[in-house]
Amino acid sequence: MIWLLAGLIVFLGVHSVRMVAPGFRDSVIAARGEQTWKGIYSVIAIVGLVLLVWGYGQARLETAYLYEPPVWLKHIVTLLMCISLVLLVAGQVPPGRIKQAVKHPMLAAIKVWAFSHLLANGDTASLVLFIAFLGWAVWNRIAVKRRGDPVFENVSVRNDVIAVVVGVALTVWFVYQLHGWLIGVPLL
């Protein structure tokens, strides 16, 4: 569990710099340039992600189960994950009505992803992982709201169609193949 916690601290920590020390980020960019900041940030994030993934895999082998989700809950989780992936894609394409309404679709996607996985997993390693991400995403959304929500103009429903089609396609791919390949837990 120590490696999972270390990975969470490093990964979510580097993603929290702007929330806890916005001046630090700005001073590094001013002193060394944006590309240097992005390089340092990326290396730290990758190290954190590797620690997190490896630590989660190790912790799952020796963790206690607090609850066993009912089988029917898998259908609800799949629906929530479809919503999460649509939101994730909506955050990466030019603004549409989804992005205009949600403001920060990537943070919303992380919250839905974490919540759905809390429903589907009852082991302590999963609870630590997904509660950490859910709490971080809620905290980040509050911090972003304090800085001011973005205003999206020239929104296009075409971008929403792209988000929905790609998000649903990703969901189908995850359900039938990708989750088992990436995570080691086949869904079907």
PyMOL commands that set and color helices and strands:
alter all, ss='L'
color gray80, all
select helices_A, chain A and resi 2-14+17-20+22-32+34-61+73-90+97-102+105-120+124-147+157-183
alter helices_A, ss='H'
color red, helices_A
deselect
rebuild
show_as cartoon
